[in-house]
């Protein structure tokens, strides 16, 4: 996000090759039924549809000071709490997931009016230990997260139904609003 980019420009030591262990909040979203839909469309239509969707969705983690990790086909991986510490990272991740579902609903309404396919997503949020940093080779690397927390988030995202947000118990315990 632009906010995090400004922090990194001020503190370039926050990003270095390799990684460090840290508890972060991971979010993964995925379009439901997208493989079937993409089989019915020309590749150019799939590209346009994904670009419109990702354009609408990408701004949402940024609004919550999240770090967009990557696009994985029609999935999106983001995390909260690095490279800048966020004491309320779990709450931001959950709020982001809800906002993404709201954004997807607004996008569906627009798609309905324009006669385009209506996309539905599933989202999962889980907090736990990961290794975060620049992973890959010395010549080609990505700033990303690795660990069982990321894997579990991906599996839970796969279980999320259309228009669903799955939040783990561990994550819910980190969000004060869930305790009032």
Secondary structure as UniProt FT lines:
FT   HELIX           2..10
FT   HELIX           12..14
FT   STRAND          17..31
FT   TURN            32..33
FT   HELIX           34..39
FT   HELIX           43..63
FT   TURN            64..65
FT   STRAND          67..72
FT   TURN            73..74
FT   STRAND          75..80
FT   TURN            87..88
FT   HELIX           89..114
FT   STRAND          121..136
FT   STRAND          141..146
FT   HELIX           148..159
FT   TURN            162..163
FT   STRAND          164..167
FT   HELIX           169..173
FT   HELIX           176..179
//
